[in-house]
């Protein structure tokens, strides 16, 4: 904790009062730890989490799961982690697509793959019956890909819902959903065709290296004229070395 400076002193103080925190204060504390990546959270924190889980609202459960995932604290307290997974499973029916995506990412970070099939099942239900935005679709696909959860039926549903709405997607959302499908090697032909139609509008985005990577990973034919224009646009921006290398690799493919 000394390496955290003043924050280390504060977390030491928090450890002495954690058992006195109510549900809301506790959830806010864990979210703050996750945001600040305070990775040396005291074991008492996880014990307190376990005792409060039955009182959590859905949002508090989602934010806590996200924070524990961000801290990659899966081995800090296996008993508490198991209790957290059980609480998530018991509440899935109340989750929105955005919340399901957040939980999928978190469980993936915690290597808690056993809980992910249920997240996929409820995601498919929501895609059938609930309203959702392009961001919801992109985030869900991205989260499942990051968690290495390849549910073919879910990706097929995301594909069907996304194709007709590609013009509504922001550039980052297009890049994220294309990356996700490429990462899990899911079929995406209609979506990639739809993306090709909006390429001229994307040529100045900093998210394009990721989109180019997705085209290359899928061995998808990127229109030559658009490729040249996109490459010039990308390489004329102030990209980091990793993005430049990814761009060159993608073009070579």
C-alpha positions as CSV (number, residue, x, y, z in Angstrom):
1,X,0.0,0.0,0.0
2,X,2.9,2.3,0.4
3,X,3.2,2.5,-3.4
4,X,-0.2,4.0,-3.5
5,X,0.8,7.1,-1.5
6,X,-2.1,9.0,0.1
7,X,-4.5,6.6,-1.5
8,X,-2.8,3.7,0.3
9,X,-3.3,5.4,3.7
10,X,-7.0,5.9,2.8
11,X,-7.5,2.3,1.8
12,X,-5.9,1.2,5.1
13,X,-8.4,3.3,6.9
14,X,-11.3,2.0,4.9
15,X,-10.3,-1.6,5.9
16,X,-10.9,-0.8,9.5
17,X,-14.5,0.4,8.9
18,X,-15.6,-1.8,6.0
19,X,-17.9,-3.9,8.2
20,X,-19.9,-0.7,9.1
21,X,-20.7,0.3,5.5
22,X,-24.2,-0.1,4.3
23,X,-25.1,-1.7,0.9
24,X,-25.0,1.6,-1.1
25,X,-21.7,2.8,0.4
26,X,-20.1,-0.5,0.0
27,X,-21.1,-0.8,-3.7
28,X,-19.8,2.7,-4.3
29,X,-16.5,1.8,-2.6
30,X,-15.9,-1.3,-4.6
31,X,-16.7,0.5,-7.8
32,X,-14.2,3.2,-6.8
33,X,-11.6,0.5,-6.1
34,X,-12.2,-1.0,-9.6
35,X,-12.0,2.4,-11.3
36,X,-8.7,3.3,-9.6
37,X,-7.4,-0.3,-9.9
38,X,-6.7,-0.6,-6.2
39,X,-5.5,-4.1,-6.5
40,X,-4.5,-4.8,-2.9
41,X,-8.1,-4.6,-1.6
42,X,-8.3,-6.1,1.9
43,X,-9.7,-9.6,2.3
44,X,-12.3,-8.1,4.7
45,X,-13.7,-6.3,1.7
46,X,-14.7,-9.6,0.0
47,X,-16.1,-11.0,3.2
48,X,-18.3,-7.9,3.6
49,X,-19.4,-8.2,0.0
50,X,-20.5,-11.8,0.6
51,X,-22.6,-10.8,3.6
52,X,-24.3,-8.0,1.7
53,X,-25.0,-9.6,-1.7
54,X,-28.6,-10.5,-0.8
55,X,-29.3,-6.8,-0.3
56,X,-27.8,-5.6,-3.6
57,X,-30.0,-3.9,-6.2
58,X,-29.4,-5.1,-9.8
59,X,-27.3,-2.0,-10.6
60,X,-25.2,-2.5,-7.4
61,X,-24.7,-6.1,-8.4
62,X,-23.6,-5.2,-11.9
63,X,-21.2,-2.4,-10.8
64,X,-19.7,-4.7,-8.1
65,X,-19.2,-7.5,-10.6
66,X,-17.5,-5.0,-13.0
67,X,-15.2,-3.7,-10.2
68,X,-14.1,-7.2,-9.1
69,X,-13.5,-8.0,-12.8
70,X,-11.5,-4.8,-13.3
71,X,-9.4,-5.7,-10.2
72,X,-9.0,-9.3,-11.6
73,X,-9.6,-10.4,-8.0
74,X,-10.8,-13.9,-8.8
75,X,-8.3,-15.5,-6.5
76,X,-8.7,-13.0,-3.6
77,X,-11.6,-14.9,-2.1
78,X,-12.9,-17.9,-4.0
79,X,-15.8,-18.3,-1.6
80,X,-16.9,-14.7,-2.1
81,X,-16.4,-15.0,-5.9
82,X,-18.7,-18.1,-6.0
83,X,-21.3,-16.2,-4.0
84,X,-21.1,-13.3,-6.4
85,X,-21.6,-15.6,-9.4
86,X,-24.6,-17.2,-7.7
87,X,-26.1,-13.8,-7.0
88,X,-25.6,-12.8,-10.6
89,X,-27.3,-15.9,-11.9
90,X,-30.2,-15.4,-9.5
91,X,-30.8,-11.9,-10.9
92,X,-30.2,-12.3,-14.6
93,X,-33.9,-12.0,-15.4
94,X,-33.8,-8.4,-14.3
95,X,-30.7,-7.4,-16.3
96,X,-30.7,-5.1,-19.3
97,X,-28.6,-5.9,-22.4
98,X,-26.1,-3.3,-21.3
99,X,-25.8,-4.9,-17.9
100,X,-25.5,-8.4,-19.3
101,X,-22.6,-7.2,-21.5
102,X,-20.9,-5.7,-18.5
103,X,-21.3,-8.9,-16.5
104,X,-20.1,-11.0,-19.4
105,X,-16.9,-9.0,-19.6
106,X,-16.4,-9.1,-15.8
107,X,-16.9,-12.9,-15.6
108,X,-14.5,-13.3,-18.5
109,X,-11.9,-11.3,-16.6
110,X,-12.5,-13.5,-13.6
111,X,-12.2,-16.7,-15.6
112,X,-15.7,-17.6,-14.4
113,X,-16.8,-19.3,-17.6
114,X,-19.3,-21.5,-15.8
115,X,-21.6,-18.6,-15.3
116,X,-21.5,-17.3,-18.9
117,X,-23.9,-19.7,-20.7
118,X,-26.7,-18.4,-18.5
119,X,-25.7,-14.8,-19.5
120,X,-25.9,-15.9,-23.2
121,X,-29.4,-17.4,-22.7
122,X,-30.8,-14.3,-21.1
123,X,-29.1,-12.1,-23.7
124,X,-30.9,-14.1,-26.5
125,X,-34.2,-13.6,-24.7
126,X,-33.8,-9.9,-24.5
127,X,-32.8,-9.7,-28.1
128,X,-36.1,-11.3,-29.0
129,X,-38.3,-9.1,-26.9
130,X,-36.6,-5.9,-25.6
131,X,-35.6,-2.7,-27.2
132,X,-31.9,-2.2,-27.8
133,X,-29.6,0.3,-29.3
134,X,-26.6,-0.2,-31.8
135,X,-24.4,0.4,-28.8
136,X,-26.1,-2.5,-26.9
137,X,-25.4,-4.9,-29.8
138,X,-21.8,-3.8,-30.2
139,X,-21.1,-3.9,-26.5
140,X,-22.7,-7.4,-26.1
141,X,-20.7,-8.8,-29.0
142,X,-17.5,-7.2,-27.8
143,X,-18.0,-8.5,-24.2
144,X,-18.7,-12.0,-25.3
145,X,-15.6,-12.0,-27.6
146,X,-13.4,-10.7,-24.8
147,X,-14.8,-13.4,-22.5
148,X,-14.1,-16.0,-25.2
149,X,-17.7,-17.1,-25.0
150,X,-18.6,-18.3,-28.5
151,X,-22.4,-18.8,-28.4
152,X,-23.3,-19.4,-32.1
153,X,-27.0,-18.7,-31.6
154,X,-26.3,-15.5,-29.8
155,X,-23.9,-14.2,-32.4
156,X,-26.4,-15.1,-35.2
157,X,-29.0,-13.1,-33.4
158,X,-26.7,-10.1,-33.0
159,X,-25.8,-10.4,-36.7
160,X,-29.5,-10.4,-37.7
161,X,-30.3,-7.4,-35.5
162,X,-27.2,-5.4,-36.6
163,X,-27.3,-5.7,-40.4
164,X,-30.2,-3.4,-41.1
165,X,-29.0,-0.9,-38.5
166,X,-25.4,-0.5,-39.5
167,X,-26.0,3.1,-40.8
168,X,-27.1,4.0,-37.2
169,X,-23.8,2.7,-35.6
170,X,-21.1,5.1,-34.5
171,X,-17.6,4.3,-35.9
172,X,-16.4,2.9,-32.6
173,X,-19.5,0.6,-32.4
174,X,-18.8,-0.7,-36.0
175,X,-15.2,-1.3,-35.1
176,X,-16.1,-3.1,-31.9
177,X,-18.8,-5.4,-33.4
178,X,-16.6,-6.2,-36.4
179,X,-13.6,-7.0,-34.1
180,X,-15.8,-9.2,-32.0
181,X,-17.1,-11.3,-34.9
182,X,-13.6,-11.6,-36.3
183,X,-12.2,-12.6,-32.9
184,X,-14.6,-15.5,-32.4
185,X,-14.5,-16.3,-36.1
186,X,-18.3,-16.0,-36.4
187,X,-20.0,-15.7,-39.8
188,X,-20.6,-12.0,-40.5
189,X,-20.9,-11.7,-44.3
190,X,-24.1,-9.6,-44.4
191,X,-22.9,-7.2,-41.8
192,X,-19.5,-6.8,-43.4
193,X,-21.2,-6.0,-46.7
194,X,-23.3,-3.4,-44.9
195,X,-20.2,-1.9,-43.3
196,X,-18.6,-1.6,-46.8
197,X,-21.4,0.6,-47.9
198,X,-20.7,3.2,-45.1
199,X,-16.9,3.1,-45.4
200,X,-16.6,6.6,-47.0
201,X,-18.2,8.1,-43.9
202,X,-15.6,6.4,-41.6
203,X,-12.4,7.4,-43.3
204,X,-11.2,9.9,-40.6
205,X,-11.9,7.8,-37.5
206,X,-9.2,6.7,-35.1
207,X,-11.2,3.5,-34.6
208,X,-10.4,2.4,-38.2
209,X,-7.3,0.3,-37.5
210,X,-9.5,-2.1,-35.5
211,X,-12.0,-2.3,-38.3
212,X,-9.2,-2.9,-40.9
213,X,-7.9,-5.7,-38.6
214,X,-11.4,-7.3,-38.6
215,X,-11.6,-7.2,-42.4
216,X,-8.1,-8.8,-42.6
217,X,-8.8,-11.4,-39.9
218,X,-12.0,-12.5,-41.8
219,X,-10.1,-12.5,-45.1
220,X,-12.9,-10.1,-46.2
221,X,-12.3,-8.3,-49.5
222,X,-12.0,-4.6,-48.6
223,X,-12.8,-2.4,-51.6
224,X,-9.4,-1.3,-53.2
225,X,-10.4,2.3,-53.6
226,X,-11.7,2.6,-50.1
227,X,-8.7,0.8,-48.8
228,X,-6.3,3.3,-50.3
229,X,-8.3,6.2,-49.0
230,X,-8.7,4.7,-45.6
231,X,-4.9,3.9,-45.3
232,X,-4.0,7.4,-46.2
233,X,-6.4,8.8,-43.7
234,X,-5.2,6.5,-40.9
235,X,-1.5,7.1,-41.5
236,X,-2.0,10.8,-41.7
237,X,-3.4,10.9,-38.1
238,X,-1.4,10.8,-34.9
239,X,-1.6,7.1,-34.1
240,X,0.4,5.1,-31.6
241,X,2.9,2.6,-33.0
242,X,0.7,-0.4,-32.2
243,X,-2.2,1.1,-34.4
244,X,0.2,1.9,-37.2
245,X,1.6,-1.7,-37.1
246,X,-1.9,-3.1,-37.1
247,X,-2.8,-1.0,-40.1
248,X,0.2,-2.1,-42.1
249,X,-0.4,-5.7,-41.2
250,X,-4.1,-5.5,-42.2
251,X,-3.3,-3.9,-45.6
252,X,-0.7,-6.5,-46.3
253,X,-3.3,-9.2,-45.6
